[in-house]
Amino acid sequence: MTAVLFRLLLFLLPFLAFALWVWLMRREKSDDPRAQKRAERWQTLAGIGLIASVALSLGLFALTSEDNTEGQYTAPRHENGEVVPGTID
């Protein structure tokens, strides 16, 4: 159960970062040049954070994946009218 929640969190992390970025940009909307500088700073930080969260999500997903990649691959096949899924032995 915790593995499913962890993967769900990893999946949602970039979307949450984007929602935070949209919220910050709407809050900082102004014609004041100083406010625009602040908005640019937040955009840059949000972009870096989004890229970092995607990279972290993909890296952690790859490290926590329990799929077996070692061994001999047997392709899916048709036996007795049914499809037998592929396996890694």
C-alpha positions in Angstrom: 0.0 0.0 0.0 2.8 2.4 0.8 4.5 1.7 -2.4 1.4 2.6 -4.4 1.0 5.8 -2.4 4.7 6.6 -2.9 4.4 6.1 -6.7 1.2 8.2 -6.8 3.0 11.0 -4.9 5.9 10.8 -7.4 3.5 11.0 -10.3 1.6 14.0 -8.8 4.7 15.9 -7.8 5.2 17.7 -11.1 1.6 18.6 -11.3 1.6 20.0 -7.8 4.7 22.1 -8.6 3.0 23.5 -11.7 -0.1 24.4 -9.7 2.1 26.2 -7.2 3.8 28.1 -10.0 0.4 29.1 -11.5 -0.8 30.3 -8.0 2.4 32.3 -7.5 2.2 33.9 -10.9 -1.4 35.0 -10.4 -0.6 36.4 -7.0 2.4 38.4 -8.4 0.5 40.0 -11.3 1.3 43.7 -11.4 2.6 46.6 -13.6 5.3 47.5 -11.0 8.8 46.7 -12.4 9.9 45.4 -9.0 7.0 43.0 -8.9 7.8 41.8 -12.4 11.4 41.1 -11.3 10.1 39.1 -8.3 7.7 37.2 -10.7 10.7 36.4 -13.0 12.6 35.1 -10.0 9.7 32.9 -9.0 9.3 31.7 -12.5 12.9 30.7 -12.7 12.8 29.0 -9.3 9.6 27.2 -10.2 11.0 26.0 -13.5 14.1 24.7 -11.8 12.0 23.1 -9.1 9.7 21.5 -11.8 12.7 20.1 -13.7 14.3 18.8 -10.5 11.1 17.2 -9.3 10.6 15.4 -12.7 14.2 14.2 -12.6 13.8 13.1 -9.0 10.5 11.3 -9.7 12.0 9.4 -12.7 15.1 8.6 -10.8 13.3 7.3 -7.7 10.8 5.4 -9.9 13.7 3.7 -11.7 15.4 2.8 -8.4 12.3 1.5 -6.7 11.1 -0.5 -9.7 10.9 -4.2 -8.8 10.8 -5.4 -12.3 13.3 -8.2 -13.1 15.6 -7.1 -16.0 18.1 -9.9 -15.7 17.7 -13.3 -17.4 16.3 -14.7 -20.7 13.2 -13.0 -22.2 10.5 -15.3 -23.6 8.1 -13.5 -25.9 4.3 -13.8 -25.6 3.0 -16.8 -27.6 -0.2 -18.4 -28.6 -0.9 -21.8 -27.1 -4.1 -23.8 -27.3 -6.2 -20.8 -28.4 -4.9 -18.5 -25.6 -2.2 -15.9 -25.4 0.5 -16.8 -22.9 2.2 -13.5 -21.6 6.0 -13.0 -22.0 8.3 -13.7 -19.1 11.8 -13.1 -18.0 13.4 -16.3 -16.7 
